[in-house]
Amino acid sequence: MDIQTWTYIIVGITFALYIGIAVWTRAGNTSQFYVAGSNVHPLANGMATAADWMSAASFLSMAGLIAFMGRDGGVYLMGWTGGYVLLALLLAPYLRKFGKFTVPDFVGDRYYSRTARLVAVTCAIFISFTYVAGQMRGVGIVFSRFLDVDITTGVIIGMLIVLIYAVLGGMKGITYTQVAQYCVLIFAYLVPVIYISILMTGNIVPQIGFGGTLAEDPGVYLLDKLDSLHIELGFAAYTSGLRPPIDVFFITMALMVGTAGLPHVIVRFFTVPRVKDARISAGYALLFIAFLYTTAPAVAAFAKTNLIQTINNASYDDMPAWVSNWENTGLIGFEDKNEDGIIQYHADPAINEVTIDPDIIVLANPEIASLPNWVVGLVAAGGLAAALSTAAGLLLVISTSVSRDLIKRTFVPDISDKKELLIARISASFAVILAGYFGVNPPGFVAQTVAFAFGLAAASFFPAILLGIFDKRMNMQGAVSGMVVGIVFTTAYIVYFAMINPHLNNVEHWWFGISPEGIGTLGMLLNVFTALVVSRRTPPPPESVQEMVEMIRIPREIEEKT
């Protein structure tokens, strides 16, 4: 069977599975809709958290970024995995002990303020929409290539699927759907790279093959080969780093604290019965995430080596079928500048005849390596699983921010459980439609868009949550001021360089050599500084709030379900 047929079969089976699970586990009340009734097993929650966190950026874009950035792409590996250490140690157990449904719930009660709650809701919605744009873009890319539809149609199909299981099942349906999606995405990620590792290095373990010698040339290491190919084409060596060290540090830190501050990740730890289970869930999630993240550098190196050897100095008339298939999507393009019929891939723009979108690396990798068609269809299903799992979690954050934090906790406190659940589902529906728009018109390619979301989370939520847990003196005025300063500064910097003046988006014009992807770290520092200064110059929080902070921080197990 051809690639498209295999893709229809595998994607169709997985979509039927997701919808079936959503129907089976549909939410019957707000507790099930918001936090799955707080009775999810830590193993299942760890798997769901991994799927929730490993988005289209992880599955589709991260290896692509490493492939084209070389060693500098390691910031995404270090930042996103390091963030889970922060999450497990500093946030998850304490927030679970607090026992509320959402991050704005914590911020609103901890800072005893409707204003603080509204600022947190605004930040949650803004961050979630920024992040979900990347997921819907990933869905559109997969559909446009493998199901022979345009990106807009692909996004609409993805919207409908998410709408069914997110709106119907809430967190309960999403949780068990994400367990299935993790199994699909990790299998789809590992199968082709193991296959390619055996072909290229003779080693079944990609992480070892990545640092090993080539099967066709036993005396040459894979990375040495890739370095030499880069140098021949005028690029810097693959293993060299070009970004300023300060920018590497700031991007890594922004991704780390952004991970720990992402609302759709934090809420997952409210779905387990006990504080102890929150810690166990974080450990399981890190293990499940490591399966993909330790493999991504190997995927990047294998794909980049095969890509260069396939297209450079090849005849336009003799290109393999995968090239023309991807060319039809607009994600890879060719221009025969010297009209010699031979493709020139080079660092010099005057010579280079190839444009490649980094987002295609993982999806095109099986085709580049001439793997069986069913493997290509499997990878397509994995990419969709990664994008849809995270999109569902983000849309739930948006809907609960509206129904619970705005309606229930702010404007209509006496609303019935049934009406609150209805509003949650309606707001989720509107969120899906708006997310689809951002998927068709994203502010950047997938991983870049997601990196912006992490920066915004780092500059807004993380300091408010961290100081709320560990600083009894932190008050409403300090937290609100810090969040506003952090997110406004970070947003303005990103918009200025990435959208208004993209021609200035380079190290020569960045402040202190810090890119828009890393500016969230500076925004976080401004947030902390502002919060501490303002809180020390304004009245302390009420005694009841200070006692609540003490209760959260005491390392005593609370067995009761909250």
Steps between C-alpha positions, in 0.01 A plus 500: 500500500611857441583755773165677486302179542712390796461846653121495465485156663733572794374853566139382468556223755665736749229765461230237559689391812518855638130567441405163647697569816343846529149354478586228750651745752279804442475744789178507700578791734741792536748305715537240226512771233767706678722242676366153402352458849854506651524120488736434208774242571851657510623273217214602272539862603872488428432365153226757439728778625773389262257509207360834616850646520656339191323713247542548128811699589655195667391249238522703178730794558761422763701258288462743209641783708794286609556389140530860380644663814745223586632515854305820572177302465590325825348792691158350434604165642660653809228755560191284462634202694662719768165666548352176615752481785383844614139394464543181700701664780359849536141508378305179441479362857417837655235592246340157536499551875320830449229297329350745251407432139697767312804726523285817507313331789826481693604854407158644586480333844868538588493869415145552637403712206259504210753713313774239547262230378407702192866569416575127538204409280617744234853357512368140483282571197769701322771238558270214406394660173862574411590138568197347331581685176806280464298185555240581238775600257655155555167332429469697177851402387434128553166507321628712210773253419356159574127542441536718193307800637609857554616622842174686567289188438738298714463744789120484473506117516723518807267754660202269458679203658618704800156654534337158535720352769599816689152648525332165568749345738665797673809414703373146561467426130817690412705311759424153369513619140849636570610163636410348161659794318826455689515135394438601138747787489789324675461188284483718189812693604717202595420250223647700207807623688584147617455383141728776368760448774533136396535597133753780556704380798406135551389583856146435622525769771479844331668680790807277456485507121495881518852494646620200302658429163326461165416150382613578144825659623599340835792738558288816482278624783154628410558844656840534329330424170230758568758760603691448175181526291413829670844645446504397134173689451626815671314450828660494844582153630185323624650450847607865536294761681432842352256663742645733766541311830274750678220426253545124543472547876196729478312274256572193712387676817186641333404153378570349842295741708244528220443125520446527874256787447287364216139483626399194296790300649445614858131411499586136427627461855156583638364180341669257743363406843793600725801732527728198487339398171583841350870436562477147360316629193777753433757220517307278261450791261872574494574135419244491218626833363861376504417227248437768238738771610810284517418376151444840334872579440538169318192572285649840411843366409369207296250716312742784427767262369253320273345828388830656390615186322163468325447851363842664464643473146200291395326548169160670505376231264610210722369612840321236710121517529503631857662824385220592260240391756638738761558768239125503439447605865729800462720382789795422271582695187758513219622770264745413222691830515774406253266288284734202493236248610705412813389585854747705703452500878735758652537746787553789258154638402636594157581135430237318703204368299312325781263627770396255772252546784646334815156365589519235226809317631325242721209447261721469191769294673349155418454599136853640474634169634270298268320320784180299435185700433328381816775663707430833329129468587589412859712815535211710370273350766765569765531863397124544522490329841766738633326811369148400599592385852654834589232700320232326706678580827541864401139535393389358833708765679329769295151365561552455876655846528178641355241278669657461845734792556300769320141384542490281811770663712461862388169609349231234574608310814160334551484340154390135500739216423299411189511853358870533581569178308298631205696826495827305515398301192382809311820690576705196390312504170576868440862437602531224238378737227742775600783247531425390146543856378840521667590164350434635151673832575768416758753759623794272411598142431393243756792486742561877483136570584512255789827651625323836520226341712759360740661844527165658583432234765846557648443876524152481652389185682820348632606786731144549630466130584853458641484810718146409600625171641830603657459867596237564767557874467402502131172684470236581239659826389841342445371197310272697268765763429758234427276303263398811309856627464634157402247410234474853352877533467544150353209536258621840380852367436373195310253701292757767416771264373300199375203677342541876455869507405607146401788652297651614833461157660870421527774512761616845391172659607391282794531649847815360664509231230173342624263365232117517520501128591711576808356834610254327734788451744556875523123547527501252791776692678311827453188328635681377813671835560176695458304258720754509784537879495127571485412237764751646747358850457137399541307332787572130567239239407233405757589253774266241349692511173835467677364199689385349169852540362639321806249220449602458136871488583486254791630165362219299653295263289134589466309185420155651459388560144442868433 
